[in-house]
Amino acid sequence: FDQSHIRNFSIIAHIDHGKSTLADRLLEKCDAVPQREMENQLLDNMDLERERGITIKSRAVHLFYKAKDGEIYALNLIDTPGHVDFNYEVSRSLAACEGAVLVVDATQGVEAQTLANTYLALDHDLEILPVFNKIDLPAADPLKAKQEVEDIIGLPALDAPEISAKNGVNIDAVLEDIVAGVPAPSGDPNAPLQALVFDSQYDPYVGVVVYFRIRQGTLRRGQTIRLMATGAQYTILECGYLKPLGNEPTDALQAGEVGYFTASIKTVKDTQVGDTVTDAENPASEPLPGYRPAQSMVYCGIYTEDGSKYPDLRDALEKLQLNDASLTFEPESSVALGFGFRCGFLGMLHMEIIQERLEREFNLDLVTTLPSVIYHVYKTDGTLVKVDNPHNYPDPAVIEHAEEPYVKVSIITPNEYVGNIMPMCQDRRGEFKDMQYLDTHLVELHYQMPLNEIIYDFFDTLKANTKGYASLDYELSGYRPSDLVKVDLLLNGDGVDALSFIAHKDKAYPRARRLCEKLKDNIPRQLFEVPIQAAIGGRIIARETVKAMRKDVLAKCYGGDITRKKKLLEKQKEGKKKMRNLGTVQVPTEAFMAVLKLD
Ligand code: GTP
């Protein structure tokens, strides 16, 4: 196919604005799938994705469109995930395109990720084509949405297509816009190969299937290629075009094209998103810009309720990792929970998805510990310890200072909610940066906030405080010194490692108190009194008591002498004290789970 007839594009949108639905309609219009096999949201082919209605991993398809000018065009549609956790994948997919269709829900207008994704697309110099969706809904106000796009983003939008992706209205206009508006790719097919890996997927039969976009050069079957970041070399067994139903092998792909190859690669770790594929014998002088290794932001311990399922958990994690280079795990053990794994995730959504898949697809009942970020602790001997598990927090005596990760937060909201949002951010140690009016009633707020404060419930609280109107976006901005403390939980004087946490000193006390209260409600009474304590170093900062079950030792004492009663009670007290010194408290798993769900 000659380059002038290729269009590589992506669809970007705020979550739920209709990106996947539009993609389905484009596939239909291009007859990529026979009607009877058209399943809704074909591109989201993981069950969980379909159920949650979100795109987790990006996909690509190769389509043919016969335009009004009579010519046939090859369209490569690269789908991108829609959640902040997956921003890096989005950026790599965009780097594989020349243009982006920006879907804006005409009932909602511009929202946080409409802006964030548009900026990302502009960073890659993409041509942006707005379309206004959901015009079938009575609440749709396409003119207002168009005005917002013109005012806020500064893109011409008044003549942009108004569509209903759901009902298939005006989809041709979108396709014509793509042909006319997205620039054709360029790049010399005879130059040394440079292909960008924008996704990969593990297949049990052929190994990893690598999705790429060729910037320059040619990739052919039988060629020995090298991945420039990892240095690994492979021989291409099959290459071709990406079709929604089974791929279409071919002999070679050239500069400007998008496709897949397989080479008996064992795990997606070897084909990191963002890496550059080159020819092993005639390599490109340098890789394509923008590669960075996947980076976990949030960690938690994952254990099975039934300790004997530990090997199953390991197998399950290994299987998931084959297909998810951003999931990391290593074995850890806890006195309270037994053997498990410390797992790293891109963010909270990623964590929830993995937990849900483990439970559903692998039938495991899990116990997970409180999520934590990575703290940097500088010791007095000058070394740096990166702590992702409270258990490894160094002794305060040898700590010179500690730092925690901060993120740049941007919140877009109608102005009437600013009064609700500001205290919420301050309460989470947010540092106000600036506030801009995007138009007469939309406001964008910027904060610097500790990542630790937003991983738990910030997003939900934000939605609750703004009737769902505000939207959130954040990116890591670096580490800053912070007054951190490690809080230990003691049951009857014994530390319970799985319940330790690291927090800013101002936050440690309220959190410790809530944890103690929650534990008190969930630990069954024992024959002796059980103190529940939270401690920083040796200092107790909170305490609750689970009262002892008490046998009525006076039951057989009718009337009688008061000293006799006192004697019996004294004896009981002695006995309890002895028991307490000897006894250990069994914490039922349910109590753990209840407590760990605290945040
Ligand atoms: P993510 O993949 O999570 O980013 O969402 P998305 O942007 O792909 O949105 P999706 O296509 O899943 O659509 C979100 C919801 O809007 C779904 O319930 C769709 O059925 C609905 N929807 C999409 N387009 C239209 C439309 O034109 N009209 C109406 N009424 N609903 C639509």
Residues whose N, C-alpha, C, O or C-beta is under 5 A from the ligand:
A	BS01	GTP	A13 H14 I15 D16 H17 G18 K19 S20 T21 L22 G53 I54 T55 G82 N133 K134 I135 D136 L137 I163 S164 A165 K166 N167
